[in-house]
Amino acid sequence: MLQIDAVLGDPQATPGGPIGERRLIPVLGGQFRGERLRGELLSGGSDCQVVRADGVTELDIRVALACEDGTVVYMRGFGLRHGPAEVMQQMAAGAEVDPSRYYFREALAFEAPAGCYDWLNRVLAIGSGRRTPNSAIIDVFEVC
């Protein structure tokens, strides 16, 4: 369906909470491209994460997609990322790690205005992601 390349800012962490460490990761921008839509991620979105006691990171994504024609589409997602402790430590230290060494999946939904993108309002999508030091790249597939 499309690929998202999100440019991310530095995480703001609140460690030691009763549920786990919380991280607020700002989305600074980026781009997306696919067969039926393409454009830019608007700055101001975020990924609000919880790192659970079992080492799994829960992802809560909220971003705005500005399509080439100026239409703005809201996207929200819930995901999970986990892997062996040493792999996750490498990622946390800013290293680029082969995505086959960790699990990074998201369930995504969209809100689009009436018009040429309103088909997105009836779609659930699954994303398979990989993390680079300053971005997240998500391959998004429509669930049929």
N, C-alpha and C positions, 0 to 999 in steps of 0.2 A: 504494500500500500504506500509506504513512505519511509524515509530515513530522517531522523532528527539528529542534529549535531548541536548540542546545547553547550554554550560557554558558561562555565561556573566560576563563582567567586570563592573566596576563602570561607570555610565553614566557621560558624559561630557555635561553640559547644557549651552545653551546660551539663557537666558530668555529675555522676553521683545521685541522680534523682531516683525516686522510688520505683520507676518503671524501667529505667536504664538511662544511658547517656543520650541526650537530645542534641541533634545537630541541625542548624538552620543554614542551608546552602543556597545563596542567591543565584538565580539564573540571570546572567548579565546580557544575554542575547544568543545569537546563533542562527541556524537556518534549518529548513526542512525541505525535502524534495520527494515527489512521488508522481505517479501517472496522472492523478486527478487534482493535485494541489501542490503548491510550492510557495515558499516565501521565507519570512524571518520570524524568529522567536523574539518577542518584545522583552526588554529588560523589565524587571519587577516581579517576575515569577520566582518560585522557590521550591526546594525539595526539603521538606521537614522530616527529618529522620529520627528514628529511635533505634539505638543499638541495644538489643535485648541481652539478658544475662547469658543466653545460649550462643551468643555471637552473631545471630542473624540481625541484619539491618533492615528495618521496615522503612519503605520509602513512601512518602505522601507528596505527590507532585501536583503543582498548580501553575499553569503557564498560559500565556496568550500567544496565539499564532496569527501573524499578520500575513495574509495571502497576497500574492502578487497584485491582485486587483483592488487591494485595500480592505477587503473583508477581514474582520477579526473574529477568530474562533477560539473559544476557551477549551482547554484540555486539562483533565484531571486524571490522576492515576494512583494506583496502589501497587507497590512492588516489594520484592524481597531480594536481598543480595547477601550471599554468604559463601564461605569457602574455608579451606584449611587456615588455621590461625596465622601461619607464617605468610600466606598469600595475602590475607587481609591486612597484615601489618605492613607488607611491602606497598600495597595500595595506599594505605593511610600515610606512609612516608613520601608519597608522590611518585612512586615508581610505576611505570607502565607494565602491566602484567597481562600475559596471554589470557584472553577471556575464556578459554577452555578450562582454566584452572579454578574458576569460580562460577557461581550461579547468579544471574542478574536478569530477572523477569518482571514485567509490569502488566497490569490490566489497565487499559486506557478507555476513557469515554470522552465525548466531545459535546459542546454546545455551540451551535452555529445559528446565525440568523436565517430567516426565510430567504430563499434564493438558491443559487447554484451549489451551495455547500450544505444545504439542509439534510442531505442524505447522511451526513455524519451524525445527526441526532439519533439515528436508528442503527448505529454501528457500535459494537464492542470490538476492541482490538487488543492484541497481545504484543508486547514489546520484548525483544531480546537485546540486552544492552552490554556495552563494554565501557570501561572507565579509562580515561587518559588522565594525566596529571591535572589538566585544566578544563576537561570537558567530559560529557557523557554522550555516547553515540548509541542511538536506539533504532533498531530495525523494527518497524511496526507492521503487523500483519492483521488484516481484517478477519474476524471470525465469522465464517459463513454458516 
